[in-house]
Amino acid sequence: MAEAAAAAAPAAPSRSFDARAALIESAKVAFVVLVLAATMVGVEIADVTGGHEVRTRFGQVAAAAGVAFAARYVLVLLRHGRHGPVLVGAGAIAALLIGVLAVEWATGQRTIGRYLLPFENPVMDWVLAAIALFLFGRAAQLRRLEGRTASATEASEARWGDRGRWLIRWLGPAFFGFGLVFPFLFFIAPDIVDRRMLDIAVLVLTYIMLGWGLNIVVGLAGLLDLGYVAFFAVGAYSYALLADNFSLGFWICLPFAGIMSAFAGILLGFPVLRLRGDYLAIVTLGFGEMIRIILLNWQAFTGGPNGLSGIPRPTLFGIPFEEPDEDKLTFHGLLGLEFDTSHRIVFMYFLIFALAMLTNAFTQRIRRLPVGRAWEALREDEIASRSLGINPTNTKLTAFAIGAMFAGFAGSFAGTRLGFIAPEMFTFLESAVIVAIVVLGGFGSQLGVVLAAILLIGLPEVFRELKDFRMVAFGLAMVGIMLWRPSGLISHRDPTIRLHPAGRGGGS
């Protein structure tokens, strides 16, 4: 029994720490950062009166290399189980940086910070303080877990699983309720929720809908699709062309946009059914680029690089959100309200909110049906699924078609919201962001997609005032989250079907 318990216990971290090897490894990382930073940001050409001026920032480059050296050395210490030095060093650095920055923020002057802070920009110093805090917390967490047996680790994971289920059970309705009342805060508390916040909320909801649609393909069916933005583009252009050439309204064009995107998903699915993994990802990436190039070059049909403008706005049962006119029934004229363009933004918010909730409800329902369970079976083991009679061809096609359909709905909304679309809006970067939302949120997790979309889309927009440094802070936050939750923000998800429900036979 003792031997079995010892074999089941997790392996302890390696204690053979080689300081010389750690220094060499950290020096290599610092050298790479030094070279890259020197070539990219070390020299700046600034416009001055009468010409240009070359400015150097080699002091900042050296500071960045020093930070990289220290951070790598700390990670090596953590890898070898040396938590004590990290706790002391990272904690002291974080306390020093936060203290100095707080004093300078309170006084509005840069005094002692010019000698103690490594960067001239306070944003970078705050980012460095956040890194030190993260490393301090990581060291404290690893030290707390050190020496635990396998049974204690499993018990802790079970407790966290119960807490996760409880959180998911209440967090979803809380998000739904907040989403319903959020637009009314624009009128109740305009100092808190302004027009810009409404626009950001509409953008986040659009990406939540795209993430839920891609979650069908990637999270449930296990098919890595890097060209998902192509279906987004097909939906947007389908709506714009139908509305422009046939004078059809939004509510009539919306289902057609979804059908056209689903048809594009079927066209993509047929040639790639035999591919898996990286090969599937490469083919879908090529498909997305093909759609973008077609939209860019077919100028007579799609407008080419100029795009399509003047896309009609949606109406409320045929009532437009326009200035009151005696010859036309408008929303403001019907209710006797003073014309305000923000009312249309609120309507657009509720429109994308309803479309996103429809996507979520459909996904939650279909994953409990036989086709949804077939997707999950294919994701786990395609060969075993074949032996059980599941047709992988039809199953994959349904995943591609349904996921593409929701991307088409989102694309039609994006077109009518902006009133303009162009091929530059549907690049590979958009597909990468949508895939990152699904991966960061957790495969198959609907609530995780919401949290990831808020993090990836909402926060960079909120902190746009940071200008060049906002993406630095965003990238560091992404790295920290992936280190903290490598399987996603909400990796736990109850199985779609239980063979033995809780309380009737024990396990699940």
SVG drawing of the C-alpha trace seen along z (x, -y; Angstrom):
<svg xmlns="http://www.w3.org/2000/svg" viewBox="-47 -75 75 77">
<polyline fill="none" stroke="black" stroke-width="0.4" points="0.0,0.0 2.8,-2.4 4.5,-1.7 1.3,-2.3 0.7,-5.6 4.2,-6.7 3.8,-5.8 0.5,-7.8 2.0,-10.9 2.9,-13.8 6.6,-14.1 8.3,-16.8 10.0,-19.6 13.6,-19.2 15.9,-20.6 19.2,-20.4 19.5,-24.0 22.5,-25.1 23.0,-28.8 25.5,-29.1 23.1,-27.4 20.3,-29.6 22.4,-32.8 23.3,-31.6 19.7,-30.9 18.6,-34.3 21.4,-36.0 20.3,-34.5 16.7,-35.7 18.0,-39.2 20.2,-39.3 17.3,-38.4 15.2,-41.1 18.0,-43.6 18.5,-42.9 14.8,-43.1 14.1,-46.1 17.1,-48.0 16.1,-47.4 12.4,-48.1 12.2,-50.9 15.8,-51.9 15.9,-54.6 13.0,-57.0 12.8,-59.6 10.8,-62.6 9.4,-65.5 10.8,-68.9 10.7,-72.4 12.8,-72.5 13.2,-68.7 13.7,-65.5 15.6,-64.5 16.9,-61.1 16.3,-60.2 17.7,-57.2 16.1,-55.3 18.9,-52.9 18.5,-53.4 14.9,-52.1 16.1,-49.2 18.7,-48.3 16.0,-48.5 13.8,-46.1 16.7,-43.6 17.4,-43.8 13.7,-43.1 13.7,-40.2 16.9,-38.8 15.4,-39.0 12.0,-37.6 13.6,-34.6 15.8,-33.9 12.7,-34.0 10.9,-31.5 14.0,-29.2 13.9,-29.5 10.2,-28.6 10.8,-25.7 13.3,-24.2 11.1,-24.8 13.1,-27.7 10.0,-29.6 11.5,-31.5 13.9,-33.8 11.1,-34.6 8.7,-35.5 11.2,-37.8 12.5,-39.4 9.3,-39.8 7.4,-41.0 10.1,-43.6 10.2,-44.9 6.4,-45.0 6.1,-47.0 8.9,-49.4 7.4,-50.1 3.9,-50.5 5.0,-52.7 7.1,-55.0 4.4,-55.2 1.7,-55.9 3.7,-58.8 4.4,-60.3 0.7,-59.9 -0.4,-61.6 2.1,-64.5 2.0,-64.8 5.8,-65.1 8.6,-62.7 11.1,-63.0 12.7,-59.9 11.3,-57.8 13.8,-59.0 16.5,-57.1 14.4,-54.0 12.0,-53.4 13.5,-51.7 11.3,-53.3 10.4,-56.9 6.8,-56.2 4.7,-55.4 2.5,-53.0 5.5,-50.7 6.5,-51.0 2.9,-50.0 3.1,-47.0 6.4,-46.0 4.8,-46.2 2.0,-44.0 4.5,-41.4 6.2,-41.4 2.9,-41.0 2.0,-38.1 5.3,-36.3 4.9,-36.8 1.4,-35.3 2.6,-32.4 5.4,-31.6 3.0,-31.7 0.6,-29.4 3.3,-26.9 4.7,-26.9 1.3,-26.2 0.8,-23.3 4.3,-21.9 4.4,-18.6 0.8,-17.7 -0.1,-14.1 -2.1,-13.0 -5.3,-12.4 -5.0,-15.9 -4.6,-17.4 -7.6,-15.5 -9.7,-16.6 -8.7,-20.2 -9.5,-19.9 -12.9,-18.5 -13.6,-21.4 -12.6,-23.9 -14.9,-21.9 -17.8,-22.3 -17.1,-26.0 -16.8,-26.3 -20.2,-24.7 -21.7,-27.0 -20.1,-30.0 -21.2,-29.0 -24.8,-28.4 -25.1,-32.0 -22.7,-33.9 -24.6,-33.2 -27.9,-34.7 -26.0,-37.6 -24.4,-38.4 -27.8,-38.1 -29.5,-40.5 -26.7,-43.0 -26.9,-42.9 -30.6,-43.7 -30.3,-46.7 -26.9,-48.0 -28.4,-50.3 -30.8,-52.0 -27.7,-53.1 -27.0,-55.3 -30.0,-57.4 -30.0,-57.0 -26.2,-57.5 -24.7,-59.1 -21.5,-59.8 -20.8,-56.1 -22.2,-54.7 -21.6,-57.1 -22.0,-56.7 -18.5,-55.1 -19.3,-52.5 -22.5,-51.5 -20.4,-51.2 -17.9,-49.0 -20.7,-46.8 -22.1,-46.3 -18.7,-45.3 -18.2,-42.9 -21.6,-41.3 -20.7,-40.8 -17.6,-38.9 -19.4,-36.9 -21.8,-35.8 -18.9,-34.9 -17.2,-33.0 -20.3,-31.0 -20.6,-30.2 -17.0,-29.1 -17.4,-27.1 -19.6,-24.7 -16.9,-23.9 -13.8,-24.1 -15.1,-23.5 -17.8,-20.8 -16.7,-19.1 -13.0,-19.6 -12.3,-21.0 -9.7,-23.8 -11.0,-26.5 -8.7,-29.4 -10.8,-30.9 -13.9,-31.6 -13.8,-35.2 -14.7,-34.1 -18.2,-33.2 -18.4,-36.5 -17.6,-38.3 -20.0,-36.2 -22.8,-37.2 -21.9,-40.9 -21.6,-41.0 -24.8,-38.9 -26.8,-41.4 -25.3,-44.4 -25.8,-43.2 -29.3,-42.0 -30.4,-45.2 -28.7,-47.4 -29.8,-45.5 -33.2,-44.3 -34.2,-47.0 -34.9,-44.3 -35.1,-45.1 -32.8,-43.8 -35.2,-41.2 -35.7,-39.7 -32.0,-39.7 -30.9,-38.3 -32.0,-34.7 -30.6,-34.8 -27.2,-35.9 -27.2,-33.0 -28.2,-30.6 -25.4,-31.9 -22.8,-31.5 -24.0,-28.0 -23.7,-27.1 -20.1,-28.5 -19.5,-26.3 -20.7,-23.2 -18.5,-24.1 -15.5,-24.3 -16.5,-21.1 -16.6,-18.8 -12.9,-19.0 -11.5,-19.0 -13.4,-16.1 -10.4,-13.8 -8.0,-16.3 -7.3,-16.7 -5.3,-18.9 -2.7,-21.2 -3.6,-20.2 -7.3,-21.2 -6.1,-24.5 -4.0,-25.3 -6.8,-24.6 -9.3,-26.7 -6.8,-29.5 -6.4,-29.3 -10.1,-29.4 -10.4,-32.6 -7.7,-34.3 -9.4,-33.1 -12.7,-34.8 -10.8,-38.0 -8.9,-38.1 -12.1,-37.4 -13.9,-40.3 -10.8,-42.5 -10.5,-41.7 -14.1,-41.3 -14.7,-45.0 -17.7,-44.9 -19.7,-42.8 -18.2,-43.6 -16.8,-47.1 -13.2,-45.8 -11.0,-47.7 -13.5,-50.5 -16.0,-48.2 -19.8,-48.9 -21.3,-51.9 -24.7,-53.2 -25.9,-49.9 -29.5,-50.3 -30.0,-50.5 -32.4,-48.1 -35.9,-49.3 -38.2,-48.4 -41.0,-46.6 -40.6,-48.9 -40.3,-52.1 -36.9,-53.8 -34.8,-55.7 -34.6,-58.9 -35.5,-62.6 -39.2,-63.2 -40.8,-63.8 -44.4,-64.7 -44.4,-62.4 -42.9,-59.4 -43.6,-57.6 -40.5,-57.5 -39.7,-56.1 -39.4,-59.5 -42.4,-60.9 -44.5,-58.0 -43.6,-58.3 -43.4,-62.1 -39.7,-62.1 -37.0,-64.5 -34.7,-63.1 -31.5,-61.6 -29.1,-59.4 -28.3,-57.5 -31.7,-55.8 -30.6,-54.0 -27.4,-52.8 -29.6,-51.4 -31.7,-49.6 -28.6,-48.1 -27.5,-46.9 -30.7,-45.1 -30.7,-43.7 -27.2,-42.1 -28.1,-41.1 -31.1,-39.2 -29.1,-37.6 -26.4,-36.5 -28.9,-35.0 -30.5,-33.2 -27.1,-31.7 -26.5,-30.6 -30.0,-29.1 -29.6,-27.2 -26.1,-25.9 -27.2,-24.8 -30.2,-23.0 -28.4,-21.3 -25.5,-20.0 -28.1,-17.8 -29.5,-16.4 -28.0,-13.4 -26.1,-15.6 -24.5,-17.5 -23.4,-14.4 -22.1,-13.1 -19.9,-16.3 -18.4,-15.6 -17.9,-12.0 -16.0,-12.9 -13.9,-15.4 -12.8,-12.7 -12.2,-9.8 -13.2,-9.6 -12.4,-5.9 -14.5,-4.9 -17.3,-7.1 -17.2,-5.3 -17.5,-2.0 -20.6,-3.2 -22.3,-4.1 -21.7,-7.8 -21.3,-9.2 -18.3,-11.6 -19.0,-13.2 -22.5,-14.4 -21.6,-15.2 -18.7,-17.5 -20.8,-19.1 -23.5,-20.0 -20.9,-21.5 -19.3,-23.6 -22.7,-24.7 -24.3,-25.7 -21.2,-27.5 -21.0,-29.4 -24.7,-30.3 -24.2,-32.2 -21.2,-33.9 -23.4,-35.0 -25.9,-36.5 -23.2,-38.4 -21.8,-39.6 -25.1,-41.0 -25.4,-42.8 -21.9,-44.2 -22.7,-45.5 -25.9,-47.3 -24.3,-48.7 -21.4,-50.3 -23.2,-51.1 -20.0,-50.2 -17.9,-47.0 -14.6,-46.5 -12.3,-43.4 -9.8,-44.9 -12.3,-44.2 -12.1,-40.4 -8.4,-39.6 -6.7,-36.6 -6.2,-38.7 -10.0,-38.7 -10.1,-34.9 -7.1,-34.7 -9.0,-36.9 -12.1,-34.7 -10.1,-31.5 -8.3,-33.1 -11.6,-33.9 -12.7,-30.3 -9.3,-28.9 -9.0,-31.4 -12.5,-30.9 -12.2,-27.1 -13.3,-24.6 -17.0,-24.1 -17.6,-26.7 -20.3,-29.2 -19.7,-31.4 -15.9,-31.2 -16.4,-32.8 -18.2,-35.7 -15.4,-36.3 -12.7,-35.9 -14.5,-38.3 -14.8,-41.0 -11.0,-40.5 -9.8,-40.4 -12.2,-43.0 -13.6,-45.1 -10.5,-45.9 -8.2,-47.0 -11.0,-49.4 -11.5,-50.7 -7.8,-51.4 -7.3,-52.9 -6.0,-56.1 -2.8,-54.1 -2.0,-54.5 1.1,-52.5 1.4,-50.8 -2.1,-49.3 -1.2,-46.3 1.9,-45.7 -0.3,-45.5 -2.8,-43.4 -0.2,-40.9 1.3,-40.6 -2.2,-40.0 -2.8,-37.2 0.5,-35.5 -0.4,-35.7 -3.8,-34.2 -2.5,-31.4 0.1,-30.6 -2.6,-30.7 -5.3,-28.9 -3.7,-27.0 -6.9,-25.1 -9.1,-28.3 -10.8,-30.6 -13.6,-28.1 -12.2,-24.8 -14.7,-22.8 -18.0,-21.9 -20.6,-19.3 -20.9,-16.5 -23.8,-16.8 -25.2,-13.4 -24.6,-11.4 -24.7,-7.6 -25.3,-7.6 -26.9,-10.9 -25.7,-12.1 -27.5,-10.4 -28.5,-7.4 -25.5,-5.2 -22.7,-7.4 -20.3,-8.5 -21.0,-10.4"/>
</svg>
